[in-house]
Amino acid sequence: MTAPKRDLAQEITARIIAQLEHGVRPWRKPWNAAHCDGRIVLPLRANGVAYRGINVLLLWMTAVANGYASPFWLTFRQAREHGAHVRKGERGTTIVYYGQQTRTSVGDEGAEEQESFRFLKGYTVFSADQIEGLDDAWHPRPTPPAPVERLDRCETFFTALPADVRHGGGQAYYAIGSDHIQLPPIEAFESVETYYSTRAHETCHWTRHPSRLDRDFGRKRWGDEGYAVEELVAELGASYMGAQLDLPDLHIEDHASYIASWLRVLNNDRKAIFTAAARAQEAVDLLHRLAGTTAEPGVEGDTEPLAA
């Protein structure tokens, strides 16, 4: 039995829609390893020629999701041709090739007619970061960045917290298992403000640990309702801290990544926004206590969810 023909255009569209429906703009993040040398890097073929069109988007999506830093992408065969090999267990990224062919048909009067048509073909590539045996030329190092002028008020607040914060790589997250916050280097962010705004967001997540506020909202897996509410708490908390630290409200704009998920939560539970706002305030209050600072006093009762 012949396998059904793949509809690559539909697969790619579905992949993008799936991430957007989680609220993730997968091609967008407030940091980029290339900012360390002042340039935005297009994905490159093995011969150094830049990819174009939809393939740029697809490869950026994969690089953002996995924290790949190298701009180079090779096929399995190209890796072998360079004396290297794809690491066992690595998954490739499907990209596309648009081609044009001509076919001959016979017209109504028996004359041959030439007809040109375009076709879409998929093939798989791997980031140089997924390949072992490549030399350093495949992993260009950015030039040392100019020193970033840090914001004293933010440094004072965040360094006073007992959080384990590690810098490096291309991803920002809070790992509850190891109880640490991971951030790209400050030099990799679009601005110093987006660094502190992202740090505020991940620090709010840090308060969910069982040894602190023990917050999970019934979260079972990535993207479920509990996950969406936790992200909303972190976004609101980052906004509260941003206002107190005199930061522009960049984080919600740059991470409008969960809007679709939030909408589902808010449509399903009219009290969800009140609960999220209360838990965000609770998180910020804890951070101020741990930092030995004092937040602006609120009005009694303004941090609890409304009754049904």
C-alpha positions as CSV (number, residue, x, y, z in Angstrom):
1,M,0.0,0.0,0.0
2,T,1.4,3.4,-1.0
3,A,1.9,5.8,1.8
4,P,-0.1,9.0,1.5
5,K,1.9,11.9,0.0
6,R,3.1,14.4,2.5
7,D,1.6,17.9,2.4
8,L,4.7,19.9,3.5
9,A,3.0,23.2,3.2
10,Q,0.3,22.0,5.6
11,E,2.8,20.4,8.0
12,I,4.8,23.6,8.2
13,T,1.8,25.8,8.6
14,A,0.4,23.5,11.3
15,R,3.8,23.6,13.2
16,I,3.7,27.4,13.3
17,I,0.0,27.6,14.2
18,A,0.6,25.1,17.0
19,Q,3.2,27.4,18.6
20,L,1.2,30.5,18.0
21,E,-1.8,28.8,19.7
22,H,0.4,28.3,22.7
23,G,1.1,32.0,22.4
24,V,4.7,31.5,21.3
25,R,6.1,33.7,18.6
26,P,8.8,31.1,17.9
27,W,10.9,33.4,15.8
28,R,11.1,36.1,18.4
29,K,13.0,36.4,21.7
30,P,14.5,39.4,23.6
31,W,18.0,38.0,23.3
32,N,20.2,36.7,20.6
33,A,23.7,35.2,20.8
34,A,24.5,37.3,17.7
35,H,23.9,40.5,19.7
36,C,27.2,39.8,21.4
37,D,29.0,40.9,18.2
38,G,26.3,43.4,17.1
39,R,24.7,41.5,14.2
40,I,21.7,39.3,13.5
41,V,22.8,36.1,11.8
42,L,20.8,34.4,9.1
43,P,20.9,30.6,9.0
44,L,23.7,29.4,6.7
45,R,24.1,26.4,4.4
46,A,27.2,24.3,4.6
47,N,28.7,26.4,1.8
48,G,28.1,29.6,3.8
49,V,25.3,30.9,1.6
50,A,22.3,32.2,3.7
51,Y,19.0,30.4,3.6
52,R,16.0,32.5,2.3
53,G,12.2,32.7,2.8
54,I,10.4,30.2,4.9
55,N,13.6,28.3,5.6
56,V,14.9,31.2,7.6
57,L,11.8,31.1,9.8
58,L,11.9,27.4,10.2
59,L,15.6,27.3,11.3
60,W,15.2,30.3,13.6
61,M,12.3,28.5,15.3
62,T,14.4,25.4,15.9
63,A,17.4,27.5,17.0
64,V,15.3,29.5,19.5
65,A,13.6,26.3,20.9
66,N,16.9,24.5,21.4
67,G,19.4,27.2,22.1
68,Y,21.6,26.5,19.1
69,A,24.3,29.2,18.6
70,S,26.0,28.1,15.4
71,P,24.4,29.6,12.2
72,F,25.4,26.6,10.1
73,W,23.0,23.8,9.1
74,L,24.1,20.6,7.3
75,T,22.5,17.5,5.9
76,F,23.4,14.1,7.3
77,R,25.5,13.5,4.2
78,Q,27.2,16.9,4.3
79,A,28.3,16.2,7.9
80,R,29.9,13.0,6.8
81,E,31.6,14.7,3.9
82,H,33.3,17.0,6.4
83,G,34.5,14.1,8.5
84,A,31.9,14.6,11.2
85,H,28.7,12.8,12.3
86,V,25.3,13.7,13.7
87,R,25.1,12.8,17.4
88,K,23.0,9.8,18.1
89,G,19.4,10.6,19.1
90,E,19.5,14.1,17.5
91,R,16.4,15.1,15.5
92,G,16.7,17.1,12.3
93,T,14.7,20.0,11.1
94,T,12.6,19.7,7.9
95,I,13.1,22.5,5.5
96,V,11.9,22.9,1.9
97,Y,13.2,23.3,-1.6
98,Y,11.1,25.0,-4.3
99,G,11.9,23.7,-7.7
100,Q,10.5,24.0,-11.2
101,Q,10.0,21.2,-13.8
102,T,8.6,21.0,-17.3
103,R,6.4,18.3,-18.5
104,T,5.2,17.5,-22.0
105,S,1.6,16.8,-22.7
106,V,-0.4,16.2,-25.9
107,G,-2.9,18.8,-26.8
108,D,-6.4,18.3,-28.3
109,E,-5.0,18.5,-31.8
110,G,-2.2,16.0,-31.1
111,A,0.6,18.6,-30.8
112,E,3.0,18.4,-27.9
113,E,2.8,21.2,-25.3
114,Q,5.3,22.2,-22.7
115,E,3.9,23.0,-19.3
116,S,6.1,24.3,-16.4
117,F,5.1,23.8,-12.8
118,R,6.7,24.4,-9.4
119,F,7.0,21.7,-6.7
120,L,7.9,21.7,-3.1
121,K,10.3,19.1,-1.7
122,G,11.3,18.6,1.9
123,Y,14.7,17.6,3.3
124,T,16.3,17.4,6.7
125,V,19.2,19.5,8.1
126,F,21.0,19.6,11.5
127,S,22.5,22.5,13.3
128,A,26.3,22.3,13.6
129,D,25.6,22.2,17.3
130,Q,24.1,18.8,16.8
131,I,27.1,17.5,15.0
132,E,30.3,16.1,16.4
133,G,33.7,16.3,14.7
134,L,33.3,19.8,13.1
135,D,36.2,22.2,13.7
136,D,35.9,25.6,15.3
137,A,35.1,27.3,12.0
138,W,31.6,25.9,12.3
139,H,31.1,27.6,15.7
140,P,32.2,31.2,15.1
141,R,32.9,33.0,18.3
142,P,31.5,36.5,18.7
143,T,33.9,39.3,19.3
144,P,34.0,40.4,22.9
145,P,31.1,42.8,23.6
146,A,31.4,46.2,24.9
147,P,30.8,46.4,28.6
148,V,27.1,46.8,29.4
149,E,26.1,49.6,31.8
150,R,24.0,47.8,34.4
151,L,21.2,49.5,36.3
152,D,22.3,49.9,39.9
153,R,18.7,49.8,41.3
154,C,18.0,46.5,39.6
155,E,21.4,44.9,40.5
156,T,20.9,45.8,44.1
157,F,17.5,44.2,44.2
158,F,18.3,41.0,42.3
159,T,21.7,40.3,43.8
160,A,20.2,40.6,47.3
161,L,18.0,37.5,46.6
162,P,19.3,34.1,47.6
163,A,18.4,32.7,44.1
164,D,20.9,30.6,42.2
165,V,21.3,32.5,38.9
166,R,23.5,31.1,36.2
167,H,24.4,32.9,33.0
168,G,25.2,31.3,29.6
169,G,23.7,29.6,26.6
170,G,20.7,30.9,24.6
171,Q,17.7,30.1,26.8
172,A,16.0,31.7,29.8
173,Y,14.1,29.5,32.2
174,Y,13.7,28.4,35.8
175,A,14.5,24.8,36.5
176,I,12.5,23.6,39.5
177,G,14.5,20.3,39.9
178,S,17.8,22.0,40.4
179,D,16.2,25.2,41.7
180,H,18.1,27.5,39.6
181,I,17.5,30.4,37.1
182,Q,19.3,30.2,33.8
183,L,19.7,33.3,31.7
184,P,21.7,34.2,28.5
185,P,24.5,36.7,29.2
186,I,23.3,40.3,29.7
187,E,25.3,41.3,26.6
188,A,23.1,39.1,24.5
189,F,19.9,40.9,25.2
190,E,18.4,43.6,23.0
191,S,18.7,46.1,25.8
192,V,19.7,46.1,29.5
193,E,16.0,46.7,30.3
194,T,14.9,43.5,28.6
195,Y,17.6,41.6,30.5
196,Y,16.2,42.8,33.9
197,S,12.6,42.3,32.7
198,T,13.4,38.7,31.7
199,R,15.2,38.1,35.0
200,A,12.2,39.5,36.9
201,H,9.9,37.0,35.0
202,E,12.1,34.0,35.8
203,T,12.6,35.1,39.4
204,C,8.8,35.1,39.8
205,H,8.9,31.5,38.6
206,W,11.6,30.8,41.3
207,T,9.0,31.6,44.0
208,R,6.9,28.6,43.0
209,H,9.4,26.2,44.5
210,P,7.9,24.0,47.3
211,S,10.3,25.5,49.8
212,R,8.9,29.0,49.0
213,L,5.3,29.5,47.8
214,D,4.7,25.9,46.6
215,R,2.6,27.1,43.6
216,D,1.6,24.7,40.7
217,F,-2.0,25.3,39.8
218,G,-2.4,21.6,39.0
219,R,0.3,21.9,36.3
220,K,0.9,18.5,34.7
221,R,2.7,19.2,31.4
222,W,3.9,22.0,29.2
223,G,1.1,24.1,27.7
224,D,-1.7,22.9,29.9
225,E,-4.0,25.3,31.9
226,G,-1.8,25.2,35.0
227,Y,1.2,26.1,32.9
228,A,-0.6,29.0,31.3
229,V,-1.7,30.4,34.7
230,E,1.8,30.1,36.1
231,E,3.1,32.0,33.1
232,L,0.5,34.7,33.7
233,V,1.6,35.0,37.3
234,A,5.2,35.4,36.2
235,E,4.2,38.0,33.6
236,L,2.1,40.0,36.0
237,G,4.8,39.7,38.7
238,A,7.5,41.0,36.3
239,S,5.2,43.9,35.5
240,Y,4.7,44.7,39.2
241,M,8.5,44.6,39.8
242,G,9.2,46.6,36.6
243,A,7.0,49.4,37.9
244,Q,8.8,49.3,41.3
245,L,12.2,49.2,39.6
246,D,11.3,51.9,37.1
247,L,11.6,49.6,34.1
248,P,9.6,50.0,30.9
249,D,6.9,47.3,30.5
250,L,8.9,45.4,28.0
251,H,8.4,41.9,29.1
252,I,4.8,41.4,28.4
253,E,5.3,43.0,24.9
254,D,8.3,40.8,24.1
255,H,6.8,37.7,25.6
256,A,3.3,38.1,24.4
257,S,4.0,34.4,24.0
258,Y,1.2,32.9,26.0
259,I,-1.8,35.1,25.0
260,A,-3.7,32.3,23.3
261,S,-3.3,30.1,26.4
262,W,-4.3,32.9,28.7
263,L,-7.4,33.6,26.7
264,R,-8.5,30.0,27.0
265,V,-7.9,30.1,30.8
266,L,-9.7,33.4,31.2
267,N,-12.7,32.2,29.1
268,N,-13.0,29.1,31.2
269,D,-12.7,30.8,34.6
270,R,-13.8,34.3,35.2
271,K,-11.8,34.4,38.5
272,A,-8.6,33.3,36.9
273,I,-7.2,36.8,36.4
274,F,-7.9,37.7,40.0
275,T,-6.2,34.5,41.2
276,A,-3.2,35.1,39.0
277,A,-2.9,38.8,40.1
278,A,-3.1,37.7,43.8
279,R,-0.4,35.1,43.4
280,A,1.8,37.5,41.4
281,Q,1.5,40.0,44.3
282,E,2.3,37.3,46.8
283,A,5.4,36.4,44.8
284,V,6.6,40.0,44.6
285,D,6.0,40.5,48.3
286,L,8.1,37.5,49.1
287,L,10.9,38.7,46.8
288,H,10.9,42.1,48.6
289,R,11.1,40.4,52.0
290,L,14.0,38.2,50.9
291,A,15.8,41.1,49.3
292,G,15.3,43.2,52.5
293,T,13.4,45.9,50.6
294,T,10.0,47.3,51.0
295,A,7.4,47.4,48.2
296,E,4.8,50.0,48.0
297,P,2.0,49.1,50.4
298,G,-1.2,47.9,48.9
299,V,-4.8,48.2,50.1
300,E,-6.0,45.5,52.5
301,G,-7.8,42.8,50.6
302,D,-6.5,43.7,47.1
303,T,-4.3,40.6,46.7
304,E,-7.0,37.9,47.2
305,P,-9.2,36.4,44.5
306,L,-12.8,37.6,44.5
307,A,-15.4,35.2,45.9
308,A,-17.6,33.4,43.4
